[in-house]
Amino acid sequence: MRTSNEKVKNVIISVYFILIVLAVLWLTIFRAFSEIDNNPIVAFFVIFLIFIALFLTVHFISKYFEYDSDGLKVTVTNKGLLLSDYLNYREHTVEFDKSRLSGFKINNYIIYKELVLFIDSKNGQHVKKERFNITLVAKKKRKYMKQSLRKMVKQNRKEQS
């Protein structure tokens, strides 16, 4: 099974654009009220800090996700949405045999969803945790991915018995 969230890129670009427009709008609104307030610099810094917090939150959440379980290996990739064609500074890729998957977990936080894969080492000594951001993956695709991972884990447990 192959899935990704490549269609989300345009939405994220739009969100960045809206954030910039809102920052400019807030600045003009607070400039109009600067006659009331004695210190307009404080208003500017408050708006600036809110903008930076929103920008960093969107940047943290917005990641491209690709899952491919066709064949004997599973490939899972996370990378940044913007500038990812030129700079791969946020790329995280894991490729492993299906037989090495010992479990998985999907953590659902308020604004962040995370896929945690538990992968056995080649010699079977320890389990390695790999974490992936799946916040922008559609609910239907997450459901199919869960089914695929459950099937692999079930098959691996059956082979170990």
trRosetta pair geometry for C-beta under 8 A, 3 or more apart (Angstrom, degrees):
i j d omega theta_ij theta_ji phi_ij phi_ji
1 67 7.3 -1 106 116 91 102
1 68 7.7 -164 93 -142 46 36
1 69 5.1 13 45 49 76 104
1 70 6.9 169 13 -54 22 76
1 144 6.2 -160 -175 151 149 109
1 145 7.3 -166 110 -96 134 55
1 148 4.8 -115 33 -87 139 146
2 66 7.8 -11 -166 -171 83 87
2 67 7.0 169 -148 91 39 61
2 68 4.8 10 -109 -111 85 78
2 69 7.7 -161 -68 27 50 60
2 70 6.1 -23 -48 -18 96 115
3 66 7.4 176 93 -149 46 49
3 67 5.1 1 57 55 87 100
3 137 7.4 72 136 -150 119 116
3 141 4.6 155 -175 -158 143 112
3 144 6.5 133 -51 84 149 123
3 145 6.2 -105 47 -66 143 103
4 64 7.1 7 -172 -179 105 88
4 65 6.3 177 -145 93 61 57
4 66 4.2 -7 -100 -103 106 76
4 67 7.2 -180 -73 20 58 63
5 8 4.7 5 156 -2 100 125
5 64 6.4 -165 70 -145 88 53
5 65 5.1 43 14 46 111 91
5 136 4.9 131 159 112 156 94
5 137 4.8 -115 -59 -93 126 60
5 138 7.0 162 -108 -13 96 75
5 141 7.3 -179 -73 74 84 162
6 9 6.5 -18 -178 -14 53 111
6 64 6.7 37 -95 -142 60 108
6 66 8.0 36 -51 -81 95 98
7 10 7.2 -39 178 23 56 102
7 11 7.9 52 132 -8 68 108
8 11 5.2 -58 -163 39 58 117
8 12 6.1 57 143 -24 84 103
8 62 7.6 -166 133 -144 119 87
8 64 7.7 179 60 -102 111 64
8 81 7.1 -89 100 -114 96 141
8 136 4.6 81 -149 166 170 130
9 12 5.9 -57 -150 35 32 109
9 13 6.5 31 154 -18 66 105
9 64 7.4 8 -72 -85 98 105
9 81 5.2 -179 -113 -168 78 110
9 82 8.0 143 -150 -70 90 60
10 13 5.7 -51 -147 36 35 112
10 14 6.4 37 152 -19 64 105
11 14 5.6 -57 -153 37 32 114
11 15 6.4 35 149 -23 66 103
12 15 5.4 -48 -147 32 35 114
12 16 6.6 38 153 -18 64 100
12 58 7.1 147 -150 174 87 107
12 62 4.5 103 -127 -140 137 140
12 81 5.1 58 66 106 162 158
12 82 7.0 -135 121 -44 125 98
12 136 7.8 -25 -60 -111 114 156
13 16 5.8 -51 -152 35 33 112
13 17 6.5 35 149 -19 64 106
13 82 7.3 131 -84 -89 81 107
14 17 5.5 -54 -149 37 34 114
14 18 6.3 34 153 -19 67 105
15 18 5.7 -52 -145 37 32 111
15 19 6.4 37 152 -22 63 103
15 58 5.6 -174 128 -142 129 141
15 62 7.8 -172 61 -72 140 138
16 19 5.7 -52 -150 33 32 114
16 20 6.7 30 153 -17 64 103
16 55 7.6 65 -126 -129 79 85
16 58 6.8 176 -76 122 73 149
16 82 7.6 54 -40 -67 157 149
17 20 5.9 -56 -153 35 32 109
17 21 6.4 29 152 -16 66 106
18 21 5.6 -54 -145 39 34 111
18 22 6.1 36 155 -20 67 106
19 22 5.7 -54 -145 37 29 111
19 23 6.4 33 154 -22 63 103
19 51 6.7 123 174 -150 98 83
19 54 5.7 -177 -130 116 121 123
19 55 5.9 136 158 -82 154 80
19 58 6.9 -121 -48 1 149 155
20 23 5.7 -50 -149 32 32 113
20 24 6.6 29 153 -15 64 103
21 24 5.9 -56 -151 38 33 109
21 25 6.2 34 151 -20 66 109
22 25 5.4 -54 -143 39 33 114
22 26 6.1 35 157 -21 67 104
22 51 7.7 174 95 -105 97 95
23 26 5.8 -52 -146 35 29 111
23 27 6.5 31 154 -20 62 105
23 47 6.6 125 -147 161 73 106
23 48 8.0 67 -150 -100 114 47
23 51 4.5 50 -100 -108 118 139
24 27 5.7 -54 -151 34 32 113
24 28 6.6 26 154 -15 65 105
25 28 6.0 -59 -150 37 31 106
25 29 6.3 29 154 -18 66 108
26 29 5.7 -55 -145 38 32 111
26 30 6.1 22 160 -11 67 109
26 47 4.7 167 126 -137 129 127
26 50 7.9 -124 179 73 173 131
26 51 7.8 -158 47 -60 145 110
27 30 6.1 -59 -143 43 27 103
27 31 6.2 34 154 -27 63 106
27 44 7.0 44 -123 -117 91 79
27 47 6.1 161 -74 125 69 163
28 31 5.5 -49 -145 31 32 116
28 32 6.8 38 153 -22 62 99
29 32 5.8 -53 -159 29 33 112
29 33 6.8 14 150 -3 65 107
30 33 5.6 -60 -146 48 41 104
30 34 6.5 69 147 -56 65 85
30 37 8.0 -19 -170 23 86 143
30 40 6.9 135 144 -151 98 89
30 43 4.3 176 -177 156 134 133
30 44 7.1 177 107 -68 142 55
30 47 6.3 -130 -3 -43 154 138
31 34 5.3 -23 -154 -12 37 122
31 40 7.0 55 -113 -154 54 137
32 35 7.8 -44 166 9 39 99
33 36 5.1 -42 -174 32 74 115
33 37 6.1 53 134 -4 88 105
33 43 7.4 168 84 -119 106 163
34 37 5.8 -63 -137 55 40 96
34 40 3.8 7 -132 -89 116 125
34 43 6.9 -133 -93 37 83 148
37 40 6.1 123 89 -77 113 59
37 42 7.4 -127 165 59 134 110
37 43 6.1 110 83 -39 165 126
39 42 4.6 58 112 -1 111 111
39 43 7.6 157 106 -8 67 83
40 43 5.3 -50 -157 37 52 115
40 44 6.3 57 145 -24 74 101
41 44 5.4 -50 -150 34 36 116
41 45 6.4 33 154 -16 67 104
42 45 6.0 -56 -148 38 31 107
42 46 6.4 33 153 -21 64 106
43 46 5.7 -53 -148 35 31 113
43 47 6.4 29 155 -15 65 106
44 47 5.9 -60 -151 39 29 108
44 48 6.1 30 152 -21 65 110
45 48 5.3 -51 -140 38 33 116
45 49 6.2 35 159 -20 66 104
46 49 6.0 -55 -147 36 27 108
46 50 6.5 26 154 -16 62 107
47 50 5.8 -56 -148 38 31 110
47 51 6.2 33 154 -20 65 108
48 51 5.7 -56 -148 37 29 113
48 52 6.3 28 155 -18 64 107
49 52 5.7 -52 -143 37 31 110
49 53 6.3 33 155 -20 64 106
50 53 5.8 -55 -148 36 30 112
50 54 6.4 26 155 -14 65 107
51 54 5.9 -58 -147 39 29 107
51 55 6.0 29 155 -20 65 111
52 55 5.6 -54 -142 39 29 114
52 56 6.2 26 160 -16 65 108
53 56 6.1 -57 -144 39 26 106
53 57 6.3 29 155 -21 62 108
54 57 5.7 -55 -148 35 30 113
54 58 6.4 27 157 -15 65 105
55 58 6.0 -58 -151 38 28 107
55 59 6.2 28 152 -19 64 110
56 59 5.4 -53 -142 39 33 115
56 60 6.1 37 157 -23 66 105
57 60 5.8 -54 -146 34 28 111
57 61 6.3 17 159 -11 63 111
57 111 7.3 4 -176 118 114 149
58 61 6.0 -62 -143 43 29 105
58 62 5.7 19 165 -17 68 118
59 62 6.3 -58 -130 38 22 104
60 112 7.8 -42 126 -97 107 125
61 111 6.5 -65 -94 144 138 99
61 112 6.2 -127 -108 -97 92 83
61 133 7.2 177 -153 -172 40 132
61 135 5.0 -83 -165 91 90 163
61 136 7.1 114 151 -43 88 99
62 80 7.5 50 108 -154 85 65
62 81 4.9 -69 153 12 103 131
62 82 7.5 39 117 -8 132 94
62 135 8.0 -83 -77 77 31 124
62 136 6.6 51 -126 -40 54 144
63 78 5.1 12 159 -169 134 95
63 79 6.6 154 -165 75 88 21
63 80 6.2 -61 -118 -100 72 35
63 81 6.5 -152 -121 -32 20 87
63 90 6.9 -127 -118 138 104 129
63 133 4.4 81 45 80 140 133
63 135 7.3 90 36 35 91 101
63 136 7.0 173 56 21 55 118
64 77 7.5 -15 111 118 93 97
64 78 7.0 149 78 -157 58 44
64 79 5.1 -18 56 65 107 76
64 80 7.0 21 8 98 95 15
64 81 5.3 136 -43 -87 89 69
64 84 6.3 -46 7 -27 136 175
65 76 7.9 -18 -166 -169 83 81
65 77 7.1 157 -154 87 38 61
65 78 5.7 -7 -100 -101 71 72
65 132 6.5 104 -128 163 109 115
65 133 6.7 -137 -72 89 115 68
65 134 5.5 88 -119 -109 169 64
65 136 7.0 164 7 66 113 87
65 137 5.3 -59 68 -62 142 112
66 75 7.4 -14 114 117 100 96
66 76 7.2 168 88 -152 60 39
66 77 4.4 3 53 53 102 105
67 74 7.8 -17 -167 -171 77 94
67 75 7.7 161 -155 88 34 59
67 76 5.5 4 -109 -110 71 79
67 145 5.4 42 95 -119 170 120
67 148 7.9 140 146 72 128 148
68 74 7.0 162 88 -157 57 49
68 75 4.5 -1 58 57 105 98
68 76 7.8 -164 29 -71 65 43
69 74 4.8 -4 -109 -113 77 89
69 75 8.0 -161 -71 28 41 59
69 98 7.1 83 -160 -95 96 111
69 148 5.2 153 38 170 159 134
69 152 7.3 -115 -154 -55 137 134
72 97 6.2 -25 151 -135 90 81
72 98 6.4 -120 -175 4 48 104
73 95 5.5 22 168 -178 128 92
73 96 6.6 163 -153 86 85 22
73 97 5.8 -60 -102 -95 70 43
73 98 7.0 -149 -112 -31 20 75
74 95 7.1 176 85 -147 47 50
74 96 5.8 -16 55 63 92 74
74 97 7.7 60 12 156 83 8
74 98 5.8 107 -29 -85 104 69
74 101 6.9 36 16 -52 151 128
74 152 7.4 3 -58 -105 140 165
75 93 6.9 -8 -168 -169 90 98
75 94 7.4 170 -148 87 46 49
75 95 4.7 -7 -102 -102 81 88
76 93 7.2 166 87 -150 49 52
76 94 5.2 -4 57 57 94 93
76 95 7.9 -179 23 -76 60 46
76 115 7.6 -126 -161 99 145 136
76 117 6.9 163 18 -23 161 150
76 130 7.2 127 74 124 134 135
76 132 5.7 -92 156 -66 124 157
77 91 7.1 -23 -165 -160 95 88
77 92 7.2 154 -155 83 49 52
77 93 4.5 -5 -106 -104 84 87
77 94 7.9 -171 -75 24 48 57
78 90 7.5 -79 128 141 87 88
78 91 7.2 159 90 -150 56 41
78 92 4.6 -1 58 55 100 99
78 93 7.7 -164 30 -69 56 50
78 132 4.9 -177 -46 -144 125 86
78 133 5.5 103 -139 35 137 87
79 84 4.9 106 135 -142 114 130
79 88 6.1 -45 -143 -145 128 83
79 90 5.6 123 -157 92 53 83
79 91 4.0 -1 -103 -100 105 75
79 92 7.2 179 -72 20 61 58
79 93 8.0 -2 -51 -53 102 90
80 83 6.5 -9 110 66 129 80
80 84 4.7 -178 79 -75 76 100
80 87 7.8 -6 56 94 136 89
80 88 7.9 180 29 -138 98 41
80 89 7.0 10 -3 63 137 76
80 90 3.8 89 -38 48 101 134
80 91 7.5 -80 6 -56 76 62
81 84 6.2 -70 -155 -16 8 126
83 86 5.3 -62 -168 51 75 102
83 87 5.0 2 146 38 108 103
84 87 7.1 -77 -113 72 26 58
84 88 6.3 59 -159 -100 68 64
84 90 7.4 -73 -101 54 96 100
84 91 7.4 115 -148 -68 100 97
88 91 4.2 -8 178 -14 99 131
92 132 7.0 -166 96 -104 121 78
94 117 7.1 -173 92 62 154 144
94 119 7.4 -154 172 -30 135 158
94 130 4.9 8 -52 -153 164 161
96 100 4.9 -98 166 67 117 131
96 101 7.0 130 103 -58 125 79
96 119 5.2 -104 -117 -144 176 136
97 100 4.9 94 66 -5 85 104
98 101 6.2 -41 -167 7 46 113
98 152 5.1 -122 -168 -139 97 117
98 155 7.6 6 144 80 115 132
98 156 7.6 -152 142 -63 74 108
99 156 5.9 144 -149 -109 50 100
99 159 7.1 -55 -137 72 100 160
100 119 5.3 34 133 -165 106 83
100 120 4.7 -137 -161 55 75 86
100 121 7.9 156 -153 9 119 2
100 122 7.5 -38 -106 -87 133 50
100 156 8.0 -109 22 -121 6 142
101 104 7.1 -13 -173 -43 112 100
101 117 6.7 -66 -130 -167 96 103
101 118 7.3 95 -165 77 59 63
101 119 6.1 -38 -100 -105 51 69
101 120 7.7 -107 -39 7 6 86
101 149 7.0 -130 171 -152 149 80
101 152 5.0 32 67 131 141 125
101 153 6.0 -91 121 -78 105 70
101 156 6.1 -162 74 -29 74 155
102 118 4.8 -73 70 113 94 104
102 119 6.9 157 12 -115 88 16
102 120 5.1 98 -39 -43 117 95
102 127 5.8 -82 46 -120 146 120
102 153 7.1 60 168 -128 21 91
102 156 6.7 -124 -102 121 45 148
103 117 7.9 160 93 -161 48 45
103 118 4.2 12 60 45 84 129
103 153 5.8 70 -100 -124 47 132
104 115 6.7 -14 -171 -172 112 87
104 116 6.5 156 -160 85 59 57
104 117 5.2 -19 -107 -108 92 58
104 118 6.5 -149 -73 14 41 81
104 149 4.7 -30 22 168 153 142
104 153 6.9 -127 7 -54 91 133
105 115 7.8 155 83 -158 45 45
105 116 4.6 -9 60 58 91 108
105 118 7.7 56 -5 -24 93 105
106 113 6.7 1 -179 -175 96 98
106 114 7.1 163 -157 83 51 48
106 115 5.6 -20 -105 -102 77 64
106 116 7.5 -171 -81 20 28 75
106 134 7.2 -56 -138 55 103 141
106 142 7.1 95 -136 -172 156 116
106 146 6.9 -56 -23 -91 140 109
107 113 7.0 168 88 -155 59 48
107 114 4.4 -3 56 58 105 100
107 116 6.5 54 -14 -15 105 112
108 113 5.4 -3 -112 -113 63 88
109 112 4.4 3 62 62 119 86
109 113 7.0 -159 31 -76 71 40
109 114 7.3 38 -2 -2 105 103
111 135 7.3 28 152 -141 58 131
112 133 7.2 -65 -161 -137 93 92
112 135 5.4 -58 -137 -84 48 123
113 133 7.5 100 78 -166 60 54
113 134 4.9 -68 108 80 104 81
113 135 4.8 149 33 -91 83 53
113 137 7.5 -107 86 41 133 96
113 142 7.6 -43 151 -108 151 147
114 131 5.7 -12 -175 -165 117 98
114 132 6.8 146 -160 74 65 43
114 133 6.3 -37 -105 -103 71 45
114 134 6.6 141 -117 23 17 86
114 135 8.0 4 -58 -51 55 81
115 131 7.3 149 80 -156 51 47
115 132 4.5 -17 60 62 100 100
115 134 4.8 66 -23 -19 105 130
115 145 7.7 -58 -107 135 145 138
116 129 5.9 -18 -169 -162 102 100
116 130 7.2 153 -156 76 51 45
116 131 5.4 -15 -102 -100 75 74
116 132 7.9 -176 -75 22 33 70
117 129 7.3 145 75 -156 50 47
117 130 4.6 -13 57 58 101 99
117 131 8.0 -163 20 -72 71 29
117 132 7.4 34 -9 -1 104 110
117 149 7.8 -124 -110 -136 94 131
118 127 5.0 1 -174 178 96 124
118 128 7.5 149 -157 71 47 41
118 129 6.1 -20 -99 -97 65 66
119 127 6.8 142 68 -162 34 68
119 128 4.9 -30 67 63 91 94
119 129 7.9 166 21 -86 78 18
119 130 6.2 25 -1 -4 121 114
120 124 5.7 1 175 -114 121 57
120 126 7.9 160 -148 93 56 31
120 127 5.8 -41 -94 -103 53 71
120 128 7.8 146 -115 16 5 81
121 124 6.4 -128 71 -36 78 13
121 125 5.4 -27 59 45 134 80
121 126 5.4 44 -10 57 126 68
121 127 7.4 -127 -16 -85 79 24
121 128 6.4 98 -67 -22 80 107
133 136 8.0 32 138 13 97 86
134 137 4.5 -37 -173 16 85 127
134 142 6.3 113 154 -102 133 107
134 145 7.9 -143 -138 73 148 162
137 141 5.1 -113 175 87 97 121
137 142 5.3 119 112 -61 115 90
137 145 7.6 -3 158 -3 150 147
138 141 4.6 87 63 9 87 105
138 142 7.0 -152 95 -8 44 85
139 142 5.6 -53 -149 35 33 113
139 143 6.5 38 151 -24 64 103
140 143 5.6 -51 -153 30 32 116
140 144 6.7 28 152 -14 64 103
141 144 5.8 -52 -148 38 35 109
141 145 6.2 37 152 -20 66 107
142 145 5.6 -56 -147 38 32 114
142 146 6.3 38 152 -23 65 103
143 146 5.7 -51 -151 32 29 113
143 147 6.7 31 151 -19 62 104
144 147 5.6 -50 -150 34 35 114
144 148 6.5 36 152 -19 65 105
145 148 5.7 -53 -150 36 33 113
145 149 6.3 28 154 -15 66 107
146 149 5.9 -59 -145 41 30 107
146 150 6.1 32 156 -21 66 108
147 150 5.8 -53 -144 36 28 113
147 151 6.4 31 155 -22 62 106
148 151 5.8 -55 -153 32 28 113
148 152 6.7 27 151 -17 63 105
149 152 5.7 -53 -151 35 35 111
149 153 6.3 33 154 -17 68 106
150 153 5.8 -56 -146 39 31 109
150 154 6.1 31 156 -19 66 109
151 154 5.8 -55 -145 38 27 112
151 155 6.3 28 155 -18 63 107
152 155 5.8 -57 -148 37 29 110
152 156 6.3 28 155 -19 65 108
153 156 5.7 -56 -147 37 30 111
153 157 6.4 29 155 -18 65 106
154 157 5.9 -55 -147 36 29 109
154 158 6.4 31 153 -20 63 108
155 158 5.7 -56 -149 36 31 113
155 159 6.4 30 154 -18 65 107
156 159 5.7 -54 -147 36 32 111
156 160 6.5 32 154 -20 64 106
157 160 5.7 -54 -147 34 33 111
157 161 6.7 35 155 -25 64 105
158 161 6.0 -55 -153 27 31 112
